[in-house]
Amino acid sequence: MRQIFVVCPCFNEEAVLGAFAGQLVRVLNDLTSAPAPTGSEPQQARVVFVDDGSRDGTWEVIRSLQEGNEGVAVSGVRLSRNFGHQSAICAGLDHVMADLGCGEADTVIIMDSDGQHPPERIPGMMEARCAGFHHVQMIREDANTSGGVLKRLTSPVFYRAFSVLSGLELRPGASDFRAFSGAFLRQYLRFAETNRFNRGLFVWMGFKTKLIPYRPRARMGGTSSYTLLRMFRLAAVGITYFSSRPLMLTTGFITGGGFLFCGIYILLEVIKILRGAQYVAGWPTILFVVTLWGSLISLNLWILSAYVARIFDEVKRRPSYVVEEIL
């Protein structure tokens, strides 16, 4: 019996979760009740809602969703506090494998619970899975037009910078909306990182991948809790976790720039002496050199601190989430 697991992280989604779950359950019921393709097994569906430390009634809504969903089972995982979107996804995937027994031929789908990831695209994702793709990545068609002005300007820069620095092709518009096989999930759970950039990890893993464009919908209600600061933090984690090139490039640039500056400065002073000028080390020169090198050293230390912070997080070996309750 092949199963479909849908993992939906939630944070303060009380106002929209019921409506979203209704749409999702209808799509899954239509999918599982349809005649199975020749040679395949019937399908069962289960939805796992991960409450990432919500401060409203999200958990009570998840409790209520456990009843009345004929044909689709609903599970809930409640984290003890808000650990972040990526950790909530990891908690749901751990639950799917460890507690629900996901098999290698099963399918796991990740989607947000605010309605922006349309459930009606799930049948197309399942078609790609049946065609032999282990990984189905949904790509936003309006990647450069959605969100605020600053996001529209910085998003393409981040994707390009990540691809160049990490050597991995992260497509613009790539999101956490995706599907993959149980075999793919089993390999993903071998990773031991505490702070995860899942979009990069999924690309790094390889496997036969299908890219499917989609147009995200507007939120069904409320406002996004994914602030600009959180996006910058995610970008910093993604780049520093996947590549040491920023460190090497910065160090090389500072070293090369320092030798070049010193060489030019000495050459100019030698020329002045040969022309008969008196060599006087003035205060402006000293101030300029000290200021320049102080700024460059500070920049280098700032980048080094980002890597030291990552090492600090990993050596503590803390779990990336803590489960408070499982339904």
Rosetta silent file (secondary structure, phi, psi, omega in degrees, C-alpha in Angstrom):
SEQUENCE: MRQIFVVCPCFNEEAVLGAFAGQLVRVLNDLTSAPAPTGSEPQQARVVFVDDGSRDGTWEVIRSLQEGNEGVAVSGVRLSRNFGHQSAICAGLDHVMADLGCGEADTVIIMDSDGQHPPERIPGMMEARCAGFHHVQMIREDANTSGGVLKRLTSPVFYRAFSVLSGLELRPGASDFRAFSGAFLRQYLRFAETNRFNRGLFVWMGFKTKLIPYRPRARMGGTSSYTLLRMFRLAAVGITYFSSRPLMLTTGFITGGGFLFCGIYILLEVIKILRGAQYVAGWPTILFVVTLWGSLISLNLWILSAYVARIFDEVKRRPSYVVEEIL
SCORE:     score description
SCORE:     0.000 S_00000001
   1 L     0.000  110.300  178.737    0.000    0.000    0.000 S_00000001
   2 E   -78.486  141.064 -175.593    1.700    3.197   -1.183 S_00000001
   3 E  -120.230  153.998  175.263    1.172    6.213    1.024 S_00000001
   4 E  -118.199  122.089  177.709    1.222    9.981    0.542 S_00000001
   5 E  -111.412  127.663  178.099    2.463   12.084    3.460 S_00000001
   6 E  -114.664  116.519 -178.739    1.902   15.843    3.406 S_00000001
   7 E  -100.768  121.956 -176.164    3.982   17.827    5.923 S_00000001
   8 E  -125.807  102.819  174.155    2.630   21.313    6.666 S_00000001
   9 E   -69.394  142.295 -177.271    4.512   23.610    9.095 S_00000001
  10 E  -132.216  140.666  172.794    2.222   26.058   10.890 S_00000001
  11 L  -147.541  109.162 -179.308    2.848   29.229   12.864 S_00000001
  12 L    54.848   52.374 -178.683   -0.113   31.311   14.042 S_00000001
  13 L  -110.971   26.575 -177.286   -2.380   29.978   11.283 S_00000001
  14 H   -56.556  -39.175 -173.803   -5.568   29.653   13.339 S_00000001
  15 H   -71.175  -25.348 -172.566   -7.541   31.905   10.986 S_00000001
  16 H  -118.786  -12.964 -170.341   -6.717   30.005    7.796 S_00000001
  17 H   -64.160  -39.956 -179.428   -5.759   26.474    8.797 S_00000001
  18 H   -62.235  -45.195  179.755   -9.298   25.049    8.735 S_00000001
  19 H   -66.486  -42.269  178.616  -10.029   26.346    5.232 S_00000001
  20 H   -63.079  -44.144  179.990   -6.649   25.243    3.914 S_00000001
  21 H   -61.528  -38.220  177.625   -7.034   21.773    5.441 S_00000001
  22 H   -60.632  -44.629  177.455  -10.468   21.430    3.805 S_00000001
  23 H   -63.202  -43.653 -177.977   -9.003   22.157    0.361 S_00000001
  24 H   -64.234  -43.901 -179.228   -6.074   19.830    0.955 S_00000001
  25 H   -64.456  -39.439  178.517   -8.250   16.946    2.162 S_00000001
  26 H   -61.856  -44.138  179.575  -10.564   17.264   -0.850 S_00000001
  27 H   -63.633  -43.896 -178.759   -7.625   17.076   -3.255 S_00000001
  28 H   -67.253  -37.944  177.396   -6.119   14.087   -1.445 S_00000001
  29 H   -64.081  -42.957  177.264   -9.471   12.273   -1.328 S_00000001
  30 H   -62.435  -37.222 -178.033   -9.933   12.760   -5.068 S_00000001
  31 H   -70.516  -44.391 -176.469   -6.413   11.524   -5.646 S_00000001
  32 H   -78.682  -22.650  179.579   -6.626    8.407   -3.485 S_00000001
  33 H   -87.148  -11.661  178.665  -10.149    7.474   -4.629 S_00000001
  34 L   -69.805  151.333  178.536   -9.217    7.586   -8.309 S_00000001
  35 L   -57.722  132.618 -179.258   -8.539    4.217  -10.022 S_00000001
  36 L   -70.867  142.004  176.806   -4.923    3.205   -9.466 S_00000001
  37 L   -59.110  153.776 -179.579   -2.700    2.972  -12.562 S_00000001
  38 L   -58.286  129.231  178.225   -2.039   -0.497  -13.890 S_00000001
  39 L    87.035   -3.259  179.192    0.615   -2.268  -11.865 S_00000001
  40 L  -107.055  164.771 -178.120    0.538    0.193   -8.960 S_00000001
  41 L   -95.750  155.154  175.397   -0.908   -0.203   -5.518 S_00000001
  42 L   -58.961  156.425 -175.272   -3.797    1.758   -4.013 S_00000001
  43 E  -113.119  147.622  171.058   -2.794    4.920   -2.175 S_00000001
  44 E  -123.710  149.504 -176.134   -3.498    6.233    1.304 S_00000001
  45 E  -122.161  144.978  176.009   -2.954    9.811    2.428 S_00000001
  46 E  -142.549  136.254  179.018   -1.905   11.332    5.733 S_00000001
  47 E  -109.842  132.276  178.226   -1.392   14.992    6.627 S_00000001
  48 E  -115.918  112.326  176.024    1.084   16.022    9.328 S_00000001
  49 E   -95.636  127.017  179.886    0.620   19.519   10.741 S_00000001
  50 E  -108.745  110.551  178.179    3.638   20.827   12.677 S_00000001
  51 E   -83.330  107.317 -175.169    2.756   23.600   15.134 S_00000001
  52 L   -88.269   60.940  176.726    5.946   25.642   15.371 S_00000001
  53 L    68.674   39.341 -179.810    5.223   27.261   18.741 S_00000001
  54 L   -63.407  147.995  179.362    2.093   29.145   17.692 S_00000001
  55 L  -103.574    4.367  177.021    0.717   31.705   20.141 S_00000001
  56 L  -112.134 -151.996 -176.460   -2.877   31.482   18.938 S_00000001
  57 L   -93.550   27.884 -178.176   -5.309   28.573   18.657 S_00000001
  58 H   -59.105  -42.620 -177.316   -3.473   26.718   15.876 S_00000001
  59 H   -65.697  -37.110  177.644   -2.962   23.590   17.994 S_00000001
  60 H   -65.467  -37.063  176.624   -6.655   23.433   18.913 S_00000001
  61 H   -63.935  -41.277  178.384   -7.531   23.640   15.209 S_00000001
  62 H   -62.042  -40.681  176.704   -5.148   20.747   14.503 S_00000001
  63 H   -58.453  -45.421 -178.000   -6.870   18.723   17.222 S_00000001
  64 H   -66.920  -25.827 -178.071  -10.258   19.370   15.639 S_00000001
  65 L   -75.602   -9.690 -179.448   -8.972   18.323   12.203 S_00000001
  66 L   -72.021  -14.399 -179.482   -8.337   14.785   13.431 S_00000001
  67 L  -115.664  148.194  174.422  -12.024   14.006   13.100 S_00000001
  68 L    84.283    7.735  178.361  -14.276   14.139   10.075 S_00000001
  69 L  -105.201   75.613 -176.096  -11.588   13.685    7.414 S_00000001
  70 L   -63.416  127.974  178.408  -12.753   10.455    5.857 S_00000001
  71 L    90.724  -16.473 -179.410  -10.036    8.797    3.830 S_00000001
  72 E  -128.475  119.402  177.328   -7.275   11.129    5.051 S_00000001
  73 E   -84.529  145.553 -179.313   -5.612   10.677    8.432 S_00000001
  74 E  -121.397  128.352  174.779   -4.376   13.776   10.258 S_00000001
  75 E  -116.812  157.724  177.865   -1.423   13.864   12.658 S_00000001
  76 E  -133.532  138.645  174.588   -0.104   16.757   14.701 S_00000001
  77 E  -124.724  122.281 -178.414    3.345   17.569   16.028 S_00000001
  78 E  -110.820  120.460  177.440    3.609   20.430   18.503 S_00000001
  79 E   -85.423  151.028 -173.301    6.987   22.017   19.169 S_00000001
  80 L   -70.708  -19.730  175.163    7.675   23.477   22.606 S_00000001
  81 L  -159.515 -177.788 -179.898    8.466   26.910   21.128 S_00000001
  82 L   -80.720  109.110  179.791    9.079   28.602   17.810 S_00000001
  83 L   -99.715   -7.415  179.924   12.186   26.980   16.314 S_00000001
  84 L   106.166  157.294 -174.195   11.748   28.343   12.794 S_00000001
  85 H   -59.446  -44.451 -177.017   10.325   27.138    9.510 S_00000001
  86 H   -66.236  -39.259  178.134   13.250   24.894    8.529 S_00000001
  87 H   -69.084  -35.141  177.087   13.298   23.109   11.902 S_00000001
  88 H   -63.916  -39.715  176.243    9.532   22.612   11.751 S_00000001
  89 H   -61.843  -45.166  179.611    9.929   20.912    8.384 S_00000001
  90 H   -61.199  -39.355  178.375   12.637   18.672    9.830 S_00000001
  91 H   -62.173  -43.046  178.293   10.371   17.764   12.774 S_00000001
  92 H   -64.833  -39.889  179.680    7.600   16.744   10.400 S_00000001
  93 H   -68.645  -39.065  174.931    9.937   14.658    8.254 S_00000001
  94 H   -60.225  -42.206 -179.997   11.362   12.905   11.309 S_00000001
  95 H   -64.378  -41.003  179.562    7.823   12.102   12.434 S_00000001
  96 H   -61.185  -42.429 -177.421    6.902   10.732    9.018 S_00000001
  97 H   -79.591  -48.256 -171.755    9.854    8.369    8.965 S_00000001
  98 H   -78.898  -39.704 -172.342   10.193    7.362   12.629 S_00000001
  99 L  -101.542  -29.602 -176.442    6.554    7.301   13.791 S_00000001
 100 L  -104.017   -6.856  173.690    4.487    6.755   10.651 S_00000001
 101 L    68.207   53.845  177.990    6.782    4.317    8.878 S_00000001
 102 L   -66.497  128.375  178.458    7.342    5.960    5.525 S_00000001
 103 L   -90.725  166.531 -175.967    8.480    3.395    2.969 S_00000001
 104 L   -67.487  -25.207  179.222   10.971    3.961    0.181 S_00000001
 105 L   -91.005   -4.075  179.692    8.219    3.857   -2.477 S_00000001
 106 L   -76.458  171.389 -179.386    5.989    6.321   -0.604 S_00000001
 107 E  -122.572  134.795  176.833    5.742   10.032   -1.392 S_00000001
 108 E  -116.680  130.950 -179.849    6.348   12.939    0.979 S_00000001
 109 E  -119.105  134.893  175.227    5.082   16.431    0.123 S_00000001
 110 E  -111.685  129.714  176.786    6.107   19.651    1.874 S_00000001
 111 L  -155.073  149.866  178.465    3.847   22.693    1.616 S_00000001
 112 L   -73.401  157.366 -175.614    2.997   25.769    3.662 S_00000001
 113 L  -103.190   14.092  179.567   -0.322   25.945    5.467 S_00000001
 114 L   -95.247    1.435  177.152   -1.179   29.578    4.655 S_00000001
 115 L    93.926   -6.325 -178.721   -2.701   28.695    1.277 S_00000001
 116 L   -73.071  -27.070  174.511    0.056   30.100   -0.921 S_00000001
 117 L   -92.566  108.500 -172.363    1.049   26.612   -2.057 S_00000001
 118 L   -71.054  122.740  178.522   -1.998   25.423   -4.044 S_00000001
 119 H   -61.407  -25.267 -177.926   -3.121   21.866   -3.148 S_00000001
 120 H   -67.675   -7.884  175.903   -4.524   21.389   -6.657 S_00000001
 121 H   -86.897   -5.985 -177.976   -0.957   21.039   -7.932 S_00000001
 122 H   -62.051  -43.327  178.306   -0.472   17.824   -5.934 S_00000001
 123 H   -56.504  -38.440  177.351   -1.849   15.502   -8.694 S_00000001
 124 H   -65.814  -36.286  176.726    0.753   16.867  -11.104 S_00000001
 125 H   -65.357  -39.490  179.400    3.468   16.257   -8.538 S_00000001
 126 H   -68.199  -33.160  176.260    2.250   12.678   -8.113 S_00000001
 127 H   -62.625  -41.719  177.673    2.340   12.161  -11.879 S_00000001
 128 H   -64.570  -38.818  176.998    6.008   13.135  -11.859 S_00000001
 129 H   -63.673  -42.530  179.068    6.627   10.731   -8.982 S_00000001
 130 H   -66.779  -23.344  178.446    4.902    7.914  -10.872 S_00000001
 131 L   -79.747   -1.268  175.119    7.123    8.755  -13.860 S_00000001
 132 L   105.802    4.657  178.846   10.161    7.798  -11.785 S_00000001
 133 L   -82.707  127.560  177.382   11.332   11.133  -10.377 S_00000001
 134 L   -77.023  -24.806 -173.748   12.566   10.876   -6.801 S_00000001
 135 E  -136.108  126.327  178.379   12.380   14.633   -6.287 S_00000001
 136 E  -118.637  112.647 -177.744    9.774   17.075   -7.607 S_00000001
 137 E  -103.370  122.714  176.309   10.675   20.752   -7.124 S_00000001
 138 E   -87.175  132.371 -176.926    7.981   23.397   -7.577 S_00000001
 139 E  -115.807  123.681  177.444    9.278   26.682   -9.062 S_00000001
 140 E   -64.527  127.609  178.820    7.412   29.968   -8.597 S_00000001
 141 L   -71.568  -32.175 -178.220    6.628   31.480  -11.977 S_00000001
 142 L  -103.066   45.539 -175.217    6.507   34.994  -10.533 S_00000001
 143 L   -59.590  -29.983 -174.939    9.736   34.662   -8.578 S_00000001
 144 L  -100.076    2.497 -177.509   10.814   38.214   -9.456 S_00000001
 145 L  -119.890  -16.555 -178.522    7.451   39.940   -8.984 S_00000001
 146 L   -83.757  153.146  177.278    6.034   38.545   -5.737 S_00000001
 147 L    87.184 -175.269 -178.274    6.698   40.157   -2.368 S_00000001
 148 L   -75.654  176.685 -177.713    7.879   43.641   -1.532 S_00000001
 149 H   -62.588  -44.694 -177.560   10.258   45.824   -3.503 S_00000001
 150 H   -64.395  -38.855  178.711   13.284   44.885   -1.404 S_00000001
 151 H   -65.768  -39.345  179.222   12.526   41.179   -1.758 S_00000001
 152 H   -64.264  -31.165 -179.519   12.178   41.519   -5.522 S_00000001
 153 H   -80.688  -38.453 -173.239   15.586   43.195   -5.646 S_00000001
 154 H   -88.271  -26.965 -176.144   17.463   40.899   -3.254 S_00000001
 155 H   -60.370  -50.118  177.725   15.974   37.504   -4.154 S_00000001
 156 H   -61.244  -35.020  179.283   17.657   37.160   -7.588 S_00000001
 157 H   -63.806  -43.039 -179.361   20.938   38.372   -6.076 S_00000001
 158 H   -63.830  -48.058 -178.450   20.806   35.707   -3.384 S_00000001
 159 H   -60.388  -40.843  179.240   20.028   32.857   -5.772 S_00000001
 160 H   -67.401  -45.192 -179.634   22.823   33.938   -8.093 S_00000001
 161 H   -63.144  -41.949  179.923   25.316   34.413   -5.259 S_00000001
 162 H   -62.567  -44.216 -178.371   24.424   31.040   -3.721 S_00000001
 163 H   -63.578  -40.929 -178.708   24.845   29.227   -7.042 S_00000001
 164 H   -69.571  -45.232 -173.727   28.224   30.871   -7.722 S_00000001
 165 H   -76.455  -33.263 -175.963   29.646   30.428   -4.231 S_00000001
 166 H   -94.614  -19.515 -175.461   28.351   26.910   -3.533 S_00000001
 167 L    79.500    5.786  177.963   28.671   25.374   -6.979 S_00000001
 168 L  -106.848  138.906  179.830   25.038   24.185   -6.753 S_00000001
 169 L   -87.098   99.175  176.175   22.390   25.397   -9.189 S_00000001
 170 L   -98.326  109.803 -173.203   19.606   26.778   -7.012 S_00000001
 171 L   -68.362  136.403  173.632   16.893   27.893   -9.393 S_00000001
 172 L   -57.928  135.142 -177.229   15.317   31.328   -8.811 S_00000001
 173 L    91.662   -3.141  177.730   11.839   30.804   -7.430 S_00000001
 174 E   -66.552  134.138 -177.553   12.728   27.523   -5.727 S_00000001
 175 E  -130.186 -173.616  177.384   10.673   27.153   -2.557 S_00000001
 176 E   -83.507    0.211  178.009    9.966   24.542    0.093 S_00000001
 177 E   -78.470  107.034 -174.899    6.958   23.344   -1.950 S_00000001
 178 E  -162.188  169.355  175.075    8.154   19.960   -3.217 S_00000001
 179 E  -136.300  148.279  177.458    7.615   16.204   -3.213 S_00000001
 180 E  -154.451  166.829 -176.145   10.079   13.354   -2.892 S_00000001
 181 E   -80.758  164.573  174.852   10.268    9.617   -2.378 S_00000001
 182 H   -63.638  -31.712  176.709   10.737    7.756    0.867 S_00000001
 183 H   -65.302  -39.920  176.593   14.180    6.716   -0.380 S_00000001
 184 H   -62.966  -44.512 -179.343   15.064   10.393   -0.812 S_00000001
 185 H   -63.151  -40.513 -179.370   13.786   11.143    2.703 S_00000001
 186 H   -60.145  -39.905  178.846   15.804    8.319    4.239 S_00000001
 187 H   -71.956  -36.218  179.216   19.020    9.792    2.816 S_00000001
 188 H   -63.068  -37.697 -176.853   18.067   13.328    3.879 S_00000001
 189 L   -71.682   -3.703  174.153   17.617   12.235    7.485 S_00000001
 190 L   -76.441  -18.831  179.934   21.279   11.189    7.578 S_00000001
 191 L   -68.027  143.464 -176.737   22.258   14.877    7.764 S_00000001
 192 L  -116.873    9.149  179.767   23.188   16.048   11.249 S_00000001
 193 L   -60.703  143.328  175.405   23.247   19.841   10.795 S_00000001
 194 L   -81.386  -53.645  175.681   21.503   21.827   13.501 S_00000001
 195 L   -94.985  119.183 -172.947   20.714   24.891   11.374 S_00000001
 196 L  -115.937  140.904  168.205   19.529   23.693    7.990 S_00000001
 197 L  -110.064   89.968 -169.186   19.013   25.348    4.649 S_00000001
 198 H   -61.903  -35.713 -178.908   16.772   22.664    3.206 S_00000001
 199 H   -60.153  -39.297  177.348   16.544   24.106   -0.280 S_00000001
 200 H   -72.931  -40.010  179.724   20.291   23.771   -0.651 S_00000001
 201 H   -61.780  -42.572 -178.534   20.441   20.341    0.983 S_00000001
 202 H   -63.275  -38.615  177.805   17.783   18.947   -1.352 S_00000001
 203 H   -69.587  -41.591 -178.302   19.727   20.187   -4.394 S_00000001
 204 H   -60.882  -33.124 -176.559   23.033   18.908   -2.989 S_00000001
 205 H   -67.276  -25.799 -179.752   21.581   15.403   -2.598 S_00000001
 206 L    85.082 -127.240 -175.378   21.025   15.003   -6.298 S_00000001
 207 L    69.530  161.848  178.974   18.563   12.254   -7.360 S_00000001
 208 L   -71.685  116.871 -169.843   16.416   12.394  -10.480 S_00000001
 209 E  -119.328  140.076  175.768   14.580   15.727  -10.198 S_00000001
 210 E  -115.410  128.606  176.723   11.589   17.212  -12.012 S_00000001
 211 E   -99.053  126.845 -179.026   11.019   20.986  -12.050 S_00000001
 212 E  -126.061  121.819  177.873    7.379   22.096  -12.257 S_00000001
 213 E   -75.518  149.326  175.021    6.381   25.784  -12.468 S_00000001
 214 E  -150.568  159.312  177.657    3.462   27.050  -10.417 S_00000001
 215 L  -109.592  114.701 -178.244    1.865   30.369   -9.563 S_00000001
 216 L   -65.961  148.765  176.668    1.505   30.941   -5.813 S_00000001
 217 L   -91.338  166.545  174.301   -1.815   32.129   -4.473 S_00000001
 218 L   -71.747  154.569  176.362   -2.375   34.984   -2.067 S_00000001
 219 L   -57.569  142.166 -179.723   -2.488   34.166    1.624 S_00000001
 220 L   -73.034  -13.429  178.807   -5.914   33.007    2.720 S_00000001
 221 L   170.738  164.292  178.042   -5.746   35.428    5.664 S_00000001
 222 L    73.329 -170.776  179.820   -3.463   37.119    8.155 S_00000001
 223 L  -124.015  155.455 -178.787    0.021   38.405    7.466 S_00000001
 224 L   -70.085  136.826  175.914    3.269   36.608    6.850 S_00000001
 225 L   -92.816    2.447 -179.016    5.465   36.027    9.901 S_00000001
 226 L   -89.317   89.213 -174.529    8.512   35.561    7.664 S_00000001
 227 L   -74.246  169.270  178.529   10.121   38.945    8.181 S_00000001
 228 H   -62.978  -36.753  178.520   12.912   40.473    6.136 S_00000001
 229 H   -62.625  -41.361  178.306   15.330   39.820    8.989 S_00000001
 230 H   -64.838  -36.733  178.291   14.451   36.126    8.937 S_00000001
 231 H   -65.448  -40.174  178.125   15.027   36.006    5.185 S_00000001
 232 H   -66.034  -39.306  178.092   18.472   37.564    5.611 S_00000001
 233 H   -63.163  -43.583  178.369   19.299   35.070    8.363 S_00000001
 234 H   -62.258  -40.317  178.391   18.218   32.181    6.147 S_00000001
 235 H   -64.084  -41.241  179.537   20.346   33.541    3.310 S_00000001
 236 H   -64.531  -42.743  177.595   23.359   33.862    5.628 S_00000001
 237 H   -62.716  -44.747 -177.990   22.923   30.296    6.882 S_00000001
 238 H   -59.948  -45.297 -176.236   22.527   28.990    3.343 S_00000001
 239 H   -73.092  -46.771 -175.767   25.674   30.629    1.987 S_00000001
 240 H   -72.342  -26.530  178.951   27.981   30.053    4.964 S_00000001
 241 H   -77.064  -29.011 -172.572   26.864   26.443    5.457 S_00000001
 242 H  -101.220   -8.482 -176.760   27.381   25.434    1.864 S_00000001
 243 L  -154.125  140.092  172.137   30.560   27.238    0.912 S_00000001
 244 L   -99.278    6.326 -178.911   33.815   28.462    2.392 S_00000001
 245 H   -62.517  -38.645  176.922   34.459   30.584   -0.688 S_00000001
 246 H   -56.715  -39.726  178.421   33.355   33.866    0.944 S_00000001
 247 H   -64.824  -46.933 -177.864   36.014   33.352    3.587 S_00000001
 248 H   -67.994  -41.550 -179.387   38.699   32.463    1.069 S_00000001
 249 H   -66.402  -40.947 -179.536   37.755   35.215   -1.378 S_00000001
 250 H   -66.237  -45.271  178.887   37.644   37.885    1.321 S_00000001
 251 H   -61.661  -43.458  178.547   40.961   36.833    2.802 S_00000001
 252 H   -64.685  -39.309  179.709   42.544   36.723   -0.647 S_00000001
 253 H   -65.785  -43.446  179.974   41.108   40.109   -1.586 S_00000001
 254 H   -65.023  -43.146  179.942   42.362   41.742    1.607 S_00000001
 255 H   -63.776  -48.772  179.089   45.796   40.163    1.256 S_00000001
 256 H   -63.476  -42.889  178.649   46.124   41.094   -2.407 S_00000001
 257 H   -63.976  -36.365  178.926   44.730   44.575   -1.822 S_00000001
 258 H   -65.184  -46.837  178.184   47.114   45.102    1.068 S_00000001
 259 H   -62.981  -39.926 -179.761   50.192   44.148   -0.937 S_00000001
 260 H   -64.942  -45.191 -179.869   49.006   46.278   -3.866 S_00000001
 261 H   -62.466  -45.769  179.850   48.332   49.300   -1.684 S_00000001
 262 H   -62.884  -41.045  179.613   51.680   48.997    0.090 S_00000001
 263 H   -63.103  -44.890  179.686   53.527   48.559   -3.185 S_00000001
 264 H   -64.881  -41.713 -178.701   51.919   51.606   -4.773 S_00000001
 265 H   -62.607  -45.456  179.331   52.486   53.688   -1.649 S_00000001
 266 H   -63.947  -40.736  179.883   56.198   52.759   -1.475 S_00000001
 267 H   -61.318  -43.269  179.409   56.618   53.410   -5.194 S_00000001
 268 H   -64.408  -39.819  179.477   55.109   56.888   -4.885 S_00000001
 269 H   -67.084  -38.872  177.496   57.348   57.748   -1.942 S_00000001
 270 H   -62.613  -41.537  179.058   60.439   56.545   -3.833 S_00000001
 271 H   -62.642  -41.476  178.494   59.478   58.710   -6.808 S_00000001
 272 H   -62.016  -41.120 -179.921   59.045   61.717   -4.503 S_00000001
 273 H   -66.146  -42.340  179.984   62.496   61.138   -2.986 S_00000001
 274 H   -64.232  -27.209 -179.957   64.134   60.777   -6.425 S_00000001
 275 L   -86.407    1.635  175.734   62.574   64.090   -7.461 S_00000001
 276 L    96.148    0.855  179.924   64.159   65.811   -4.494 S_00000001
 277 L   -73.795  148.154  178.049   61.140   66.051   -2.236 S_00000001
 278 L   -80.821  136.873 -177.281   61.728   65.655    1.454 S_00000001
 279 L   -86.415  109.052  178.546   60.272   62.482    2.921 S_00000001
 280 L  -127.317  121.314  176.833   57.961   63.409    5.760 S_00000001
 281 L   -82.071  101.067 -175.678   55.472   60.906    7.221 S_00000001
 282 L   -87.262  166.973  179.449   52.520   63.166    7.895 S_00000001
 283 H   -62.879  -41.202  178.436   49.495   62.703   10.069 S_00000001
 284 H   -59.131  -38.059  179.398   47.021   62.367    7.124 S_00000001
 285 H   -64.954  -45.875  179.853   49.047   59.456    5.739 S_00000001
 286 H   -61.775  -43.893 -178.674   49.139   57.660    9.077 S_00000001
 287 H   -63.366  -40.960  179.871   45.424   58.247    9.611 S_00000001
 288 H   -63.098  -46.717 -178.780   44.571   56.979    6.142 S_00000001
 289 H   -63.548  -46.203 -178.711   46.598   53.776    6.526 S_00000001
 290 H   -63.422  -42.915 -179.368   45.263   53.025   10.005 S_00000001
 291 H   -65.217  -45.416 -178.848   41.661   53.655    8.971 S_00000001
 292 H   -61.259  -49.841 -176.814   41.901   51.591    5.804 S_00000001
 293 H   -71.033  -33.322  175.340   43.498   48.591    7.438 S_00000001
 294 H   -62.196  -40.108  178.634   41.262   48.791   10.474 S_00000001
 295 H   -67.425  -43.552 -179.176   38.201   48.632    8.211 S_00000001
 296 H   -65.448  -42.246  179.164   39.561   45.740    6.172 S_00000001
 297 H   -65.327  -39.238  177.933   40.524   43.749    9.261 S_00000001
 298 H   -63.310  -41.095  177.613   37.099   44.372   10.797 S_00000001
 299 H   -62.590  -43.485  179.153   35.404   43.141    7.640 S_00000001
 300 H   -63.588  -42.538  178.593   37.513   40.005    7.624 S_00000001
 301 H   -65.395  -34.109  178.262   36.792   39.339   11.303 S_00000001
 302 H   -63.742  -41.933  178.495   33.058   39.838   10.667 S_00000001
 303 H   -70.156  -40.449  176.376   33.056   37.139    8.033 S_00000001
 304 H   -59.890  -38.097 -179.165   35.194   34.877   10.203 S_00000001
 305 H   -63.894  -31.403  178.004   32.722   35.330   13.053 S_00000001
 306 H   -63.502  -40.976  178.866   29.933   33.975   10.851 S_00000001
 307 H   -73.126  -38.120  176.669   31.841   30.724   10.394 S_00000001
 308 H   -62.042  -37.387  177.672   32.860   30.570   14.048 S_00000001
 309 H   -63.041  -39.648  177.965   29.183   30.960   14.946 S_00000001
 310 H   -64.341  -43.381  177.750   28.302   27.993   12.759 S_00000001
 311 H   -61.124  -42.901  179.578   31.013   25.895   14.448 S_00000001
 312 H   -59.606  -42.300  179.725   29.749   27.010   17.842 S_00000001
 313 H   -65.497  -38.202 -174.160   26.203   25.901   16.982 S_00000001
 314 H   -76.792  -39.263 -175.218   27.304   22.500   15.729 S_00000001
 315 H   -69.206  -20.137  176.708   29.715   21.487   18.508 S_00000001
 316 L   -72.528  -22.934  177.776   26.959   21.947   21.097 S_00000001
 317 L    56.078   36.710  175.371   25.019   19.163   19.320 S_00000001
 318 L   -75.286  148.724  174.313   21.679   20.568   20.364 S_00000001
 319 L   -67.842  151.929 -178.943   18.597   19.163   18.614 S_00000001
 320 L   -79.282   -7.771  177.168   17.110   21.448   15.987 S_00000001
 321 L  -160.057  163.919  176.032   13.689   21.122   17.626 S_00000001
 322 L  -130.833  122.760 -179.285   11.955   19.777   20.734 S_00000001
 323 E   -86.159  127.957  177.776    8.626   17.947   20.442 S_00000001
 324 E   -91.815  -38.876 -175.160    6.129   18.727   23.178 S_00000001
 325 E  -156.107  145.721  176.748    3.236   16.523   22.106 S_00000001
 326 E  -128.317  128.932  176.207    2.282   14.125   19.312 S_00000001
 327 L   -92.645    0.000    0.000   -1.270   13.261   18.374 S_00000001
